[in-house]
Amino acid sequence: MWKELAELFPPEGFKVLLTLFLSFLIGLEREERKGTAGHYVFGGVRTFPLIGLLGYATALVSGEQLLPLAFAFAVVGSFLLASYLHKLKASDEAGVTTEISGLMTFVVGVLVYRDLFWIASTLVVLSLLLLELKQALEGLSRRLPPEEVVTFTKFLLLTVVILPVVPNQPFTPFAVNPFKLWMVVVAVSTVSYGSYVIQRFTRGRGGVLLSAVLGGAYSSTVTTVVLAKKSRGNRLSRLYSGSILLASGLMYLRIVVLVAAFNGALARQIRAPFLILAALAILGGLVWARMERRDKEAQEPPDPARNPLEFRAAFFFALIFVAVLVISELVFESLGRSGLYLLALVMGVTDVDPFIMGLTSAAGTATPLEVACAGIVIAASSNNIAKGIYAYAFSDRPTGLPALALLTLLAAAGLLPLLWIE
């Protein structure tokens, strides 16, 4: 858009007008602030456009030389520093936002001269948003617990700090790739953290079904145990048993997403049957839960979300993933398909993510594609049987029996893909 507009004016004339316009926007926002501040505030609708034009003119005469540009920037910065020192003497409120906005305005003029119109415009828009949303952002900082900031920092550390420096090559005879290993941790952590954030923001407004949806997105096994325990004495057997079935339906969706991220060929094998199983379980769980009498339904707030990004949990998952990868390959080499299928059956007693991601990494190389596919199917069905037993053990009979029956049916239906995989 900026290129088309530039063709309507002389080249330098358009740049001067754009610099003036963008600088004026910042100055206008600061002028509004000056009128309500009640104390000294630097600049306004005239000063900021002048700073922007100074930045443009300095860049124009400097050409490719950076020294004159840096000197002009230092001069402007010294005036802004003097303004800030004066503000310190004149008022107890000594924010530095206006002075930083002045430096930003100078930089905008330089960017416009160098034909970086989109960057200059984007910086101005973002600056205006940050300036105008002062109260909202400060209120957010007061409402946001420190542990939430730490959690988000951990997530960034896992994803954007550690991942890029991990070696991307196989090691050991089992071809363990550290980069792919950490990618698995990042993928699972992203799903977990996304569910965690949603649950934190919707706490107390979703009830049991929302707990099942969000919990099932990162661990249907843990969700089953939690819902089974909460169901005791609530006389809401269909609501809780249906929610447990729904969480298991989300497990199939999660498996498809995780497998597709790392092995497209394997994902194509399981995608259709797993999506059908997910739809049946989710719809069946919703229908069964909604059969609960409305006047009996007590919308309880979900349990407080637990931080799923503890470093111990991330490293433990990585260790389990490597162990499962090595054990699966050894079992397949020693006992063949039957041994691997038996391992899948045993691994289904706990969370199946490490086992499934291990098979996903080995599928098509150390493990034949159809064997890995069958192993995932068996592990998922075994996990459903285990969850049915957990639901029966941790809840009362009116909830445990339907949950066990529903999950047993889902497990039986989950084995049907073996008929055409083999």
Protein Blocks (a to p, Z undefined) as FASTA:
>chain_A
ZZmmmmmpcfklmmmmmmmmmmmmmmmmmmmmmmmnopacehijklmmmmmmmmmmmmmm
nomafklmmmmmmmmmmmmmmmmmmmmmmpmblcfklmmmmmmmmmmmmmmmnopamlmm
mmmmmmmmmmmmmmmmmmmmmmpcfklmmmmmmmmmmmmmmmmmpccbdedjkopafklm
mmmmmmmmmmmmmmmmmmmmmgoilojmlmmmmmmmmomklmmmmmmmmmgonlpmklmm
mmmmmmmmmmmmmmmmmmmmmomklmmmmmmmmmmmmmmmmmmmmmmmmmpcfklpccdd
ddddddfkbfklmmmmmmmmmmmmmmmmmmmmmnommlmmmmmmmmmmmcfklmmmmmmm
mgoilpcfklmmmmmmmmmmmmmmmmmmmmmmmmcfklmmmmmmmmmmmmmmmmmmmmmm
ZZ
